[in-house]
Amino acid sequence: VCVCVCVCVCVCVCVYVAAAIAPEGKRGLVRTSSYQTRAMAPTPRGGGRRRSAAAGAPPWATTTAGRGDAAQGKPDGCGRIFGMCLLPFKLALTILLVVLAYSSERENARVVKRWLIGFELVLCTFVVYFVNYTEIDWVAYMQEVEGVLSGTYDYAQLRGDTGPLVYPAGFVYIYEALYYVTGGGVNVFLAQLIFIAVYVGVVESVYELYNVGGMPPLPCVLMTLTSYRVHSIFVLRLFNDGIAMLLLFWAVRHFADDRWLRGCVWYSVAVSVKMNILLFAPGLLLLVLKRFGVWGTLPKLALCAHVQLVLGLPFLLANPTGYLRGAFDLGRQFFFEWTVNWKMLPEGIFLSRAFHLALFAAHLTLLYLFVSRRWTVDCERGGLREVLTRRHSPQLTNSTFRYLPQHILAVLFTSNFIGVVCARSLHPQFYVWYYHTLPYLLMISEGGLARKVILWVVIEVCWVLFPSTGLTSSALLIAHLVLLRDLWRADPVTTFQPFPWKRQLQKNLIAHAVDTGNMSSMFGGMSQ
């Protein structure tokens, strides 16, 4: 621990000195006006929206130079120095955490988790300061939110530099808060600090889920050290994908703790931030059906719909058709130049309607196969028909039983991964949709350690390389299909287990009854 702390301090000093003694001509200080007129290039924003020239840009136009302008006081060109100096820091921390992870496996999971969260906090802070912020969608977000703040609730009229608003109401409320906190979007540095908190929240939630799901800490170490693209998406791009995933992981934590009502609320809020969370919906619907039966599922669905109705009510009253078409447009077209997973295809095929329908049919087929052959094998007679026809789960009529967290994570993460495999297009920021679930999917899949490591490396390399090529897209597709086949051939996870605290209570009651000879008190206490 002392060696690691010393190395961290030395790296910090080296980076600071290197930036301070750099020649003036190498620093490249850029001075920009707050109201500078600028043109914005096409960006990988979902929905096929292009940027247009912005004349008379509003105050948040200072984000063009990001953290590299003189007003922020940071010299450009430090990103390369930072990357080189960070390497020994990562190596020292890797050695320490690997030793901890291998020393006693899950016994040190909490210790490793604290170290990793601390490392992520320091790393994200260094990235924000030393690596230039990249303006992609932040200006458009602020413009769309400003339209709502000015009194416009018609989604058909809410626009930014990238085109119309294409996200549900939860996105508007969250970025309204960011608009106020950052002074109308001007203080990008403060927004980056907020997104550091969002990223650390995602990491903490994922580590907690993995600890509950039985994963040893070593994969979490590797996940932290191979997240170059993910750090960029969160703290250098400020996309709403990270906020949506944070809310999603909060929901999954509630599901794993058998708190389904709270989980449904958080899940619906996550959907209101970005629609990709619906990829988890097929697995979640199956879990709720197995847990509560058909009649018990209806209130949960009504709760999710009620949350959407309440959040979108101002926009639904103004223009219900415009809100539903803008926020939940399933037929949105994407640009071929930004795709990561289908660059090997000709652009004509990529944009064709037949290709989209084929992917949708493949998505439904894979979901049906996993639901009927893998996720319902624990039922008494097996199959999807039993789940859809019974009113209540016979194994769960007693409240002392619940789902195994491993089963919940396996179903939800696999459902989302199937949607990613069959997606019409994956843009660079979409990597966060399933990056933090990859270690668990690899752990429960069939195959040896070397095979899983190779798959992980191939997927990471294909996402990091930019721009994507036909070769990287082909390699990514092959890796996805191999992992999907390994998930299909893996053993299904056991579904139910007693609540630990209730099982211990029953043992204590039995021991007390045996000691006192009062068996009636035992049965009375167990019934209570």
N, C-alpha and C positions, 0 to 999 in steps of 0.2 A: 504494500500500500504506500509506504514512504517513497519507494523508488518511482512508483507511478505518479505520485504528487509532484516529485521533483522534476520528472520529465515534462509534466504538464506546465509547470512554471517556466522551465527553460524554453519550451516551445513558444509560450506566450511572449516571453522576452525577446526571443529571436524574431518573431513576426513583427513585433512593435519596432524593434531596432531597424529591421530591414526596410520597413515602410518609412521610418523617419530619416534614414540616411540616403534614401534613393535620390538620385539627381532630380533637380526640379523639372527638367525636360521629360523625365520618364514618368512623372506622376500623372501628367495628363489631366490637370484640373479643368473641369468643364463648368463654365458659368452660363446659366440659363435664366431667363426671365420667368416670373411666375405666370405671366400671361402670353408666353411665347406661342406663336402660330406654328403648328407642326402637322406633318402628314404621317399617317399611321399605316404600317404594312399589314397584309393579311396575317391572321393568327389562327392557331388551332382551336378556336372556339367551336364547340359543338353547334350543330344546326345550320352549317353552311352560311355563316354571316361574315361579310367582309367589312374591313374598315374603310372609311372614307376620309378625305381630307377634312381636318377640323380647323375652320377659320375662327379666330378669336377664341382660342381654347379657354375653358374656365380655370379657376385657381388650381385644380388638381393636375393641370398639365405639367407641373413641375416633376411629375413622376417619370418623364421621359428619360432624364438622366439618372433617376433613382437615387441611390445612396452615393453616386459618384460625383455629384455636383459640389460646388464650393460652399453652398449654403449648408450642406450636410457635413462638410469638413472632412471628407474621405477621399484620398487619392485613388484614381482609377489605376488598374493594372496590378492591384495587390492580390487579386484572386489566385494568380499563378503562384506567387510567393506563399500565400496561405495554404494552397494545396500541397506544395512540397514540404512545408514545415509541419503540416498536419499528419503526414505519413508516420514519422516516428511516434507521435502521440497515439495514433491508432494502434500501432504495433505493440506499444507498451501496455495499453489498456487491453488489447486482445490477449496477450500472454497472461495478464492478471486474471481476467474473467474466465478464460479457458481453464486455468488452474482451479478456480473456484467452482466452475461448472462440473469439472470432472472429479473434484475431491469427494463430494458426497451427493451428487446428482440433485434430487429434489429438496434435500435438506437445506441446501444453500440457495434455493430459488429466490427467497425473499432478499437475501443479501445481493445476489446478482441483479435482481430487479432494481434495487436502490442505486447500485452503481451505474446501471445502464441509463436510468432516468436522469441521474446527475450528468452523465456523459452527454446525453442528448441535449440537455439544457445548455451546457457549455458549448457544444458543437454548433447548435443552432444560433447561439449568440455570436460566435465567431463568423459563421456564414453570413449573417445579416450585416455585420460590420465590414467584412473584408471582400465579400463577393457582391458585384453590382446587381442591384435590383433590376428586373426585366419587366417592363410594362407590356402587358398583354391584354388583360380584361378589366383591370382595376378601374380605369377611367370610364369604361362602358358601364360597369356596375354602378359607379357614382352617378352617372348621367341618368340611368334608368331609375335609381332610387330618388333622385332629385325631381323627376317627373311625378312620382307618387307624392312627395312632400309638397309639391305645388298644387295638389288637389286633383290630379288626373288618376282615376282608378280604372279606366278602360284599357285593358291589356293591348288592344289593337293600336293604341296611340303612344304606348310607352316604348321608347327607343333609346339607343345609345349609338356610339360610333360603329359598333359591330352589327347593328340591326335591331330588330324587335326584341323585347323581353321574352325569354323562353323558359324561365324557371318559375316554379310555383310561389305561393304567397310567403311561405316561411323564409325563402331567400330574401324577399323584400324586407321583411321585418329585421332580419339579422344584419343586413347591410345598411339599413336605416340607422341602426345603433352604431355601426362602424362609421357611418357618415358623420354623425354627431360627435363621436369620440375623437375622430381624426380631423376635426375642423373642416368639414366639407370634403374630405378626401385628400387634403393637402399634406397632412403629416403621415407620409407613407411609412416612415420609420416606426412610429407608434403602431401602425397596423401590422407591421412585420413582427413586432414584439407580441402582439395579441395572437398572431398565428403561431408563434413559438409555443405559447400556452396551449393552443389547439393541438399542435403536434405532440407535445408532451402528454396531453390528455389522451390522445389516441394510443400512444405507446403504453401508457400506464394501464389503460383498459385492456389492451391486447395481452400484455404480460399477465394481468390478473386472470383473464380468460384461459390463457395457456396453463397457468398454474393450477386452476380448477380443473382443466381438461386433462391433466396428467402429463403435460409435456415437460421434459427436462429443460434446464435453463440454457444449455449450449446452443440450440437453434435460435433462441432469442438474441444471443450474442452475435451470431452470424447475420441475423436480420438487421441488427443495428449497424453493422459494419458494411453492409452491401446496399445501403439505401440512398445512394447518391441522387438518383432521379426524384425520389420521394421528398427528400429535404428541399430540393429545388421547387417542387410543386407547392409545398406548404409555405415556405418563408420567403421565396424569391418571386413567386407568381401570384400568390394570394387568391387561388381559385376556391370556389365554393365546394369543390369535391371533398376537401379535407374536413370541412365543417359537417357535411352530410355523413361522412364515415364516422366521425366522433359520435354523433347522435345515434348512429346505427350500432356501434359497439356498446354504447350505454344500454340500448334496448336488449342486445344479446346478453349482457350481464344480468339483466332482470329476468330474462327467460331462463338462464342457467340457474338462477336462484329460485325458480318456480314462482316468480311474481309476474304473471302473464298480463294483468291489466296495466301495470306500469310499463311493462315492456311494449305493449301495443301502443300506448300513448307516445313513447319515445320513437317507436318505429314510424308512426304516422307523421310525427314532426320531421323526422329525417327525410321521408318521402317529399315533404313540402319544401325541402331545400333543394333537392335534385332528384330527378326521376329514376336514376340508375339504381336506387335502393329497392325498386320494385323487382330487381333480379332475385332478391332474397324471398320474395312473396310466395312462390310455389312451395318451397321448403317450409316456410313458416306456417302456411295454411295446413299442410299435412301434419305438422307437429301439434297444432291446436286441435285439429280433428281427432288425432290419436289421444290427446290429453283429456279433452272435454266432450267428445262426441259431437254429433251434428247440432243438437239443440244447444249445447254449451258453447259452440263456436259462433253462433249468430250474434250474441252480445259483444263478442270481441271484434267481429267485423263491423258491427254498428258503431262501436267506440272509435275504431280507426276512421270510419267515414265521418263521424261527428267531428273529430279533430280537423279533418280536411275542410269540412263545411265551415267551421268556426274561423279557421285561419283565412280562408278564401272568401268569406262573406262580403267584405267591402267590394271586392272585384266582381263577384258573382252578381251583386245587385246592380253594378254599373253595366256590365256586358258579360253575361254568363257564357255565351258562345265564344267570345273572344278570349276569355280566361281559360276555358277548357282546351281550346285549340292551341293557345300559346304556351300554356304551362305543361300540358300533357299531350304533346304532338308526337305520336308514335311513328308517323311517316316522315319525319324530318330528314332532309337530304344532307349528306356530308361531302366535304371536298376530298378528292382523291389525293391531293398533295400532302395532306396531313395524316393519312391513315398509317397505322403501324402494322396492322395484321393482314392487310390484303394488297400490299404493294406489288406482289408478284402477278397480279391480274391486270389485264388491259383496262383502261379507264372506262370503256364502254360497258364491259361486264360488271365492273364495280358499281356503276350507276344504274344498271338495269333493274327493272321491277322483278323480273324472274329470279334474279340472284337473291334479292331481298326475301322473296317468298320461299325460296329454297332454304335459306338460313332459318327462317321462322319455322318451317316444317321440321328441320333438323332439331331445333330447340325444343319443340313440343315432343318430338319422338324421344329424345334423350331424357327429358323430364319424366315422361310416362314409363320408360324402361327403369329408371332409377326408383321411381315411386313404387312401381308394382313388383320389382324383382329384388330391390336392395333395402329400401327404407321401411318396408312393411313386412319383412320376413319374421318379425317378432310377434305378429298377431297370431291368435290361436289357429285360425284356418289359413292365414296368409293372404296377401293380395290387397289391392286397393278397394275391392268391393266391400269387404268387411268393414273397412274404416268408414266408408260412405254410408253404410246401412245401419250401423249400430248407433243408438242414441248416446250411450256413455261407454267409456272404456271399462271392461270388466275388471281389469287389473288395477284401475285407479278409482274404484268406488270407495276404497279406504283412503283417507287423506294422508296416511303415513307413507304413501308411495309417491315418487316423482320421477321425472326424466333424469337419466344420467346426463351430466353436462357434456360428456364426450359425444353422446348421440345428438344433442342439440347443435353443437358446433359442427359435427360432420354433415348433418343435413343442410344447415343454413349455408355453410361455406361451399359445399358442393353445388347446391342450387345456384348460388351466385357465379361459381366458376363455369358452370354449363352455359349461363347467359353470356359470360365473357367470351367463351370459345365461339359461340354462335353470333357474336355481335356484328352488325353491319359495318362498323368502323370503330377502331380504338385510336383515340388521339393520345399524344404523349402524357397529358395530365390524367388520363383514365387509368394509369398504372395503379393509383391508390385504391381503385375499386377492389382489388384483390391481393395487393402486395402483402399486406399484413396477415392474410389468411394462407399464404403459400406454405409456410413452415408446417402448419397443422395438416394441410392437405397432403404434403409430402410424407409426414409422419404416419398417417393412417393408410397411405396407399401401399400397394404391394411393391416389392422390389428391395434390392440391397442398398446399403448406404452409398456406395459409389454411384449407382444409378440416380439416386435422389439428388445427390450433390451436382451431378452433371446437368440434370434437368433445371435445377435452381440457377446454376451459372448461365446456362443457355438463355433462360428467360430474362435474367438480369441484363445480360449483354445486349440482347435484342432491344430492350427498352432504353438502355443508356445510349446506344449509338443513334445519332441524329445527323441528317435525316435518314429515315428508314429506306431500305432498298428491297429489291425482290428477294435477295438472299436472306436478309434478316427477317423479313415477313415469313418466308418459307420455314426458316428455323424455328420461329416463334410458334407457328401453326403446328409443326411436328411435335415440339415440346408439349404444347397444350394437349394434343391428341394422345400422346404417350401417357401423360399424367392422368388424363381422363380414363384411359383404359386401365391403368393401375388402380384408380379409385373404384372402377367397376369390379375388378377382380379381388379387391380387398375384402376381408371378412366384415360383415355388418357389425356395428357397435351395439352392445346390449342396451336395452331401453330403460329399464326401471331399476330403482334402488330405494330402500327405505330412507326416510329422513334420519340422519345420524343422531340428532338430538332426541328424536322420539324413540329411536331404538335404545339409546342409553337410558332414557326415562323408564322404559319398560323393564330393563335390566335392574335398575335401582328399585323399582316397585316390587319386583319378584324377590330380590334379596331382602328387602324390608319385610315382606310378608313371611318369608321363610324364617327370618330371625324372630319375629313376633308371634308367628303361628296364626295370624289373622288373614286368611285367604280372601275373605269377603272384601277387605279394604284394598287388596291388590286388584281385584276385578273392578271395583269402583273407581280406583285411581286410573286404571288403564282405559276405562270407558271415558272418563273425563279427558 
